[in-house]
Amino acid sequence: MKYNLTEFSHGAGCGCKLSPGVLSDILGDDDLQSGFPNLLVGNETKDDAAVVDLDGKTAIVSTTDFFMPIVDDAEDFGAIAATNAISDIYAMGAEPIVAIAILGWPIDKIPGSVAGEVLKGARKVCAKAGIALAGGHSIDAPEPIFGLAVTGKVPINQIKKNKDGQVGDLLYLTKPLGIGLVTTAQKKKLASEGDLTIAKSSMLTLNNIGMNLASLIYVHAITDVTGFGLGGHLLELCDGGNTSAEIIYDRIPLFEFTTKYLDLNCIPGGTIRNWKTYGHRIKVNNEIHFKILADPQTSGGLLISVDPKHQNNFEDFMKDHNYLVRPIGTLVTRSEEITIQVL
């Protein structure tokens, strides 16, 4: 019997994330870093992973990410969840070294053998990333949930934080936007198989270019774009570095199918939650802009802040690694009224 996993969950992928506003309420104002001098990166700038100084030279990077099914196929679900979780390590410029699994499974609704297919997909991705899936924890849950806790390492002088962007830096995005739209279309039975295949291929592409960027001093900041959308993760980058940003809408990479599913009004609930939280800080020219900027991505691309004096060097470097990128915007002097302006 075939089990379509998206039929067993109320949300999909990183669109399941709590909104930035709700998350802020949960975290409150507690200083979680106080008393831990070896903690180099905590939650103070909402970065992608925690970083701990191991010995003055090497840092250990730790992250976790999990969600409900974003595709129907169990092996694909496990593979996408694993790719997404490992991305947080790459976004810090780090090398992953080991992963453990997090599994919640409605055993009364879906056989355990299907969960085994989820793990199979995750193992394949971990092997591709050069790490073992070395154990984990499982619970009986009302909906399928899967993800990884991943540990990595990085030289301390090569850590890429989301707070180190500088005024004048050029902004690049390594994957197109539109994942939230097409996966919502899937739940509405409106998505074509061809479009889902394209989206799946993107979600299964490792962001391991982040490791290669770690040694480039002209790459100032990196973060990955996931459930809060481009707008939310760019706001975190701006807030961390006390900058604002100008984005050229026509330069934002989009999947070819994105406009089609906008026209079909396949807007994820996560888009609305995101925009209610941070839309007042972003100036857009029309409704389409906010539906793109707040679209929740699952296993999205890296958002990279680069010294403009090294634009050619960076773009040549990315081309050598099979990425064709162009700047989508610029970090500018901080504005207290509008943090991001879409041009």
C-alpha positions as CSV (number, residue, x, y, z in Angstrom):
1,M,0.0,0.0,0.0
2,K,1.3,3.5,-0.9
3,Y,1.2,6.1,1.8
4,N,1.1,9.8,0.7
5,L,2.8,11.4,3.6
6,T,1.6,14.9,3.1
7,E,-2.0,13.7,3.7
8,F,-1.0,12.9,7.3
9,S,0.2,16.3,8.3
10,H,-1.3,19.7,8.7
11,G,1.8,21.6,7.5
12,A,4.7,21.0,5.1
13,G,8.4,21.3,5.5
14,C,9.8,24.5,6.9
15,G,6.4,26.1,6.4
16,C,5.6,24.3,9.8
17,K,7.9,26.6,11.6
18,L,6.5,28.9,14.3
19,S,6.3,32.5,13.1
20,P,9.2,34.8,14.0
21,G,6.9,36.7,16.3
22,V,5.8,33.6,18.2
23,L,9.4,32.4,18.4
24,S,10.4,35.7,20.0
25,D,7.7,35.4,22.6
26,I,8.9,31.9,23.5
27,L,12.6,32.9,23.7
28,G,11.9,36.1,25.7
29,D,14.8,38.3,26.7
30,D,16.9,35.8,28.7
31,D,20.6,36.0,28.2
32,L,21.2,32.3,27.2
33,Q,24.9,32.9,26.7
34,S,25.6,34.3,30.2
35,G,28.2,32.3,32.0
36,F,29.5,30.3,29.0
37,P,32.6,32.1,27.7
38,N,33.3,29.3,25.2
39,L,30.0,29.8,23.5
40,L,31.0,31.8,20.4
41,V,27.5,31.9,18.8
42,G,24.3,31.4,20.7
43,N,20.8,32.7,20.0
44,E,21.6,36.4,20.3
45,T,21.4,37.0,16.5
46,K,19.2,34.1,15.6
47,D,22.1,32.5,13.7
48,D,21.9,29.1,12.0
49,A,23.7,27.0,14.6
50,A,25.4,27.2,17.9
51,V,29.2,27.4,17.9
52,V,31.5,26.5,20.8
53,D,35.3,27.1,21.1
54,L,36.9,23.7,21.5
55,D,40.6,24.5,21.9
56,G,41.2,28.0,20.7
57,K,41.7,26.9,17.1
58,T,38.7,24.7,16.2
59,A,35.0,25.3,16.9
60,I,32.3,22.8,17.2
61,V,29.0,23.7,15.4
62,S,25.7,22.2,16.6
63,T,22.2,22.4,15.0
64,T,18.9,20.6,14.8
65,D,16.1,20.9,12.3
66,F,13.0,18.8,11.7
67,F,9.5,19.1,10.2
68,M,6.5,17.3,8.8
69,P,6.4,15.9,5.3
70,I,6.8,18.2,2.4
71,V,6.6,15.4,-0.2
72,D,4.5,12.2,-0.4
73,D,7.4,9.8,-0.9
74,A,8.9,8.6,2.3
75,E,12.5,8.2,1.1
76,D,12.4,11.7,-0.5
77,F,11.0,13.1,2.7
78,G,13.9,11.7,4.7
79,A,16.4,12.9,2.1
80,I,15.0,16.5,2.0
81,A,14.8,16.8,5.8
82,A,18.4,15.6,6.1
83,T,19.6,18.0,3.4
84,N,17.8,20.9,5.1
85,A,19.3,20.1,8.5
86,I,22.9,19.8,7.3
87,S,22.5,23.1,5.6
88,D,22.7,25.0,8.9
89,I,26.2,23.6,9.3
90,Y,27.3,24.7,5.8
91,A,25.8,28.2,6.5
92,M,28.3,28.7,9.3
93,G,31.2,27.8,6.9
94,A,31.6,24.5,8.7
95,E,32.2,20.9,7.8
96,P,29.6,18.3,9.1
97,I,31.1,15.4,11.1
98,V,28.1,13.4,12.4
99,A,24.3,13.4,12.5
100,I,21.6,11.7,14.7
101,A,18.0,11.4,13.8
102,I,14.8,12.8,15.3
103,L,11.7,10.8,14.4
104,G,8.0,11.2,15.4
105,W,5.8,8.6,13.8
106,P,2.0,7.9,13.9
107,I,2.5,4.1,14.3
108,D,-1.2,3.5,14.4
109,K,-1.7,5.1,11.0
110,I,1.5,4.3,9.0
111,P,3.6,1.2,9.4
112,G,7.1,1.4,10.8
113,S,8.5,0.1,7.5
114,V,7.6,3.4,5.9
115,A,9.6,5.2,8.6
116,G,12.4,2.9,7.6
117,E,12.2,4.4,4.1
118,V,12.5,7.9,5.6
119,L,15.7,6.9,7.4
120,K,17.0,5.3,4.2
121,G,16.7,8.6,2.4
122,A,18.4,10.4,5.2
123,R,21.3,7.9,5.3
124,K,21.9,8.4,1.6
125,V,22.1,12.2,2.0
126,C,24.4,11.9,5.1
127,A,26.7,9.6,3.1
128,K,26.8,12.1,0.3
129,A,27.8,14.7,2.8
130,G,30.5,12.4,4.1
131,I,29.0,11.7,7.5
132,A,27.3,8.8,9.4
133,L,23.7,8.9,10.6
134,A,24.8,7.5,13.9
135,G,21.6,7.0,15.9
136,G,18.9,9.2,17.2
137,H,15.6,9.1,19.1
138,S,12.0,8.3,18.2
139,I,8.5,8.8,19.7
140,D,4.9,7.9,18.8
141,A,3.4,11.1,17.4
142,P,0.1,12.1,15.8
143,E,1.8,13.2,12.6
144,P,5.0,12.2,10.8
145,I,8.0,14.3,11.9
146,F,11.6,13.8,10.9
147,G,14.9,15.7,11.0
148,L,18.4,15.6,12.2
149,A,20.7,17.0,14.9
150,V,24.0,17.7,13.2
151,T,27.5,18.4,14.5
152,G,30.2,20.1,12.5
153,K,33.6,21.7,12.9
154,V,35.3,24.8,11.6
155,P,38.5,26.8,12.2
156,I,37.5,29.6,14.6
157,N,38.9,32.3,12.2
158,Q,36.7,31.0,9.4
159,I,33.3,31.0,11.1
160,K,30.7,32.7,9.0
161,K,28.1,34.5,11.1
162,N,24.9,36.1,10.0
163,K,25.8,39.3,11.9
164,D,29.0,40.3,10.0
165,G,27.5,41.9,6.9
166,Q,28.8,45.4,6.2
167,V,27.3,48.5,4.6
168,G,28.0,48.3,0.9
169,D,28.1,44.5,0.7
170,L,26.5,42.8,-2.2
171,L,23.8,40.1,-1.5
172,Y,23.6,36.8,-3.4
173,L,21.1,33.9,-3.2
174,T,22.1,30.5,-4.4
175,K,18.7,28.9,-5.0
176,P,15.5,30.1,-6.5
177,L,12.4,31.0,-4.5
178,G,8.9,29.4,-4.8
179,I,9.2,26.1,-2.7
180,G,6.3,27.1,-0.4
181,L,4.1,27.9,-3.4
182,V,4.6,24.6,-5.2
183,T,4.3,22.5,-2.1
184,T,1.0,24.2,-1.2
185,A,-0.1,23.5,-4.8
186,Q,0.7,19.9,-4.1
187,K,-1.5,19.8,-1.1
188,K,-4.3,21.3,-3.2
189,K,-3.7,18.7,-6.0
190,L,-2.8,21.5,-8.4
191,A,1.0,20.9,-8.8
192,S,2.3,19.2,-11.9
193,E,4.8,16.3,-11.5
194,G,7.3,18.2,-13.6
195,D,7.3,21.2,-11.2
196,L,7.5,18.9,-8.2
197,T,10.5,17.2,-9.7
198,I,12.3,20.5,-10.2
199,A,11.5,21.6,-6.6
200,K,12.6,18.2,-5.2
201,S,15.9,18.5,-7.1
202,S,16.6,21.9,-5.5
203,M,15.6,20.8,-2.0
204,L,18.0,17.8,-2.4
205,T,21.0,19.9,-3.4
206,L,23.4,20.2,-0.6
207,N,24.6,23.7,0.4
208,N,28.1,22.4,0.8
209,I,29.4,25.4,-1.1
210,G,29.3,27.0,2.3
211,M,32.4,25.1,3.3
212,N,34.3,26.4,0.3
213,L,33.3,30.0,1.2
214,A,34.7,29.7,4.7
215,S,38.2,30.7,3.8
216,L,37.2,33.7,1.6
217,I,37.7,36.8,3.8
218,Y,35.7,38.9,1.4
219,V,32.6,36.8,2.1
220,H,31.5,38.6,5.3
221,A,28.2,36.8,6.2
222,I,26.2,33.7,5.3
223,T,22.8,32.4,6.3
224,D,20.4,29.9,4.7
225,V,16.9,30.8,3.6
226,T,14.3,28.5,5.1
227,G,10.9,28.8,6.8
228,F,11.0,32.6,7.5
229,G,11.5,33.3,3.8
230,L,14.0,35.6,2.1
231,G,12.5,38.6,4.0
232,G,12.8,37.1,7.4
233,H,16.3,35.7,7.1
234,L,17.5,38.9,5.5
235,L,16.1,40.9,8.4
236,E,18.1,38.7,10.8
237,L,21.2,39.4,8.8
238,C,20.4,43.2,8.8
239,D,19.6,43.2,12.5
240,G,22.8,41.3,13.4
241,G,25.0,43.7,11.5
242,N,23.0,46.9,12.2
243,T,22.3,47.5,8.5
244,S,19.4,47.9,6.2
245,A,19.1,46.4,2.7
246,E,17.8,47.3,-0.7
247,I,16.6,44.4,-2.9
248,I,16.1,44.6,-6.7
249,Y,13.0,42.4,-7.2
250,D,13.7,41.5,-10.8
251,R,17.0,40.0,-9.7
252,I,15.6,37.6,-7.2
253,P,16.0,34.1,-8.6
254,L,12.6,32.4,-9.0
255,F,11.6,29.0,-10.2
256,E,9.8,29.1,-13.6
257,F,6.7,27.7,-12.0
258,T,6.5,30.4,-9.3
259,T,4.3,32.8,-11.1
260,K,1.9,30.0,-12.1
261,Y,1.2,29.1,-8.5
262,L,1.0,32.7,-7.5
263,D,-1.8,33.1,-10.1
264,L,-3.5,30.0,-8.6
265,N,-3.3,31.6,-5.2
266,C,-1.4,28.7,-3.7
267,I,-0.2,30.8,-0.8
268,P,1.1,28.9,2.2
269,G,-0.2,29.8,5.7
270,G,3.4,30.3,6.6
271,T,3.6,33.2,4.2
272,I,0.8,35.0,6.0
273,R,2.3,34.3,9.4
274,N,5.7,35.5,8.3
275,W,4.3,38.8,6.8
276,K,2.2,39.6,9.9
277,T,5.3,39.4,12.0
278,Y,7.8,41.4,9.9
279,G,5.9,43.0,7.0
280,H,5.9,46.4,8.6
281,R,9.7,46.5,8.3
282,I,9.8,45.9,4.6
283,K,8.6,48.3,1.9
284,V,7.2,46.5,-1.2
285,N,5.6,47.9,-4.3
286,N,2.8,45.4,-4.7
287,E,1.2,42.3,-3.2
288,I,3.3,39.9,-5.4
289,H,6.5,41.1,-3.7
290,F,5.4,40.2,-0.2
291,K,4.1,36.8,-1.4
292,I,7.6,36.1,-2.7
293,L,9.7,37.6,0.1
294,A,7.7,35.8,2.8
295,D,7.3,32.4,1.0
296,P,8.7,29.8,3.4
297,Q,11.5,27.8,1.8
298,T,12.5,24.2,2.7
299,S,16.2,23.4,2.1
300,G,16.5,26.8,0.4
301,G,19.7,28.4,-0.8
302,L,22.4,30.4,1.0
303,L,22.1,34.2,1.3
304,I,25.6,35.6,1.1
305,S,27.0,39.0,1.9
306,V,30.1,39.9,-0.1
307,D,32.6,42.8,-0.2
308,P,31.8,44.7,-3.4
309,K,35.5,45.2,-4.2
310,H,35.7,41.4,-4.8
311,Q,32.5,41.0,-6.9
312,N,34.3,39.6,-9.9
313,N,36.5,37.3,-7.7
314,F,33.4,35.9,-5.9
315,E,31.3,35.4,-9.1
316,D,34.2,33.7,-10.8
317,F,34.7,31.5,-7.7
318,M,31.0,30.5,-7.7
319,K,31.1,29.9,-11.5
320,D,34.0,27.5,-11.0
321,H,31.7,25.6,-8.5
322,N,28.8,25.5,-11.1
323,Y,26.8,28.4,-9.6
324,L,25.8,31.3,-11.9
325,V,24.9,34.1,-9.5
326,R,24.3,37.8,-9.6
327,P,23.7,40.3,-6.8
328,I,20.1,40.7,-5.8
329,G,20.7,43.7,-3.6
330,T,23.0,45.6,-1.3
331,L,23.4,46.2,2.4
332,V,22.9,50.0,3.2
333,T,23.1,52.3,6.2
334,R,20.7,51.4,8.9
335,S,17.2,53.0,8.7
336,E,15.0,53.1,11.8
337,E,11.8,53.2,9.7
338,I,12.2,50.5,7.0
339,T,14.8,47.8,7.2
340,I,14.4,46.3,3.7
341,Q,13.3,48.2,0.6
342,V,12.3,46.4,-2.5
343,L,13.1,48.3,-5.7
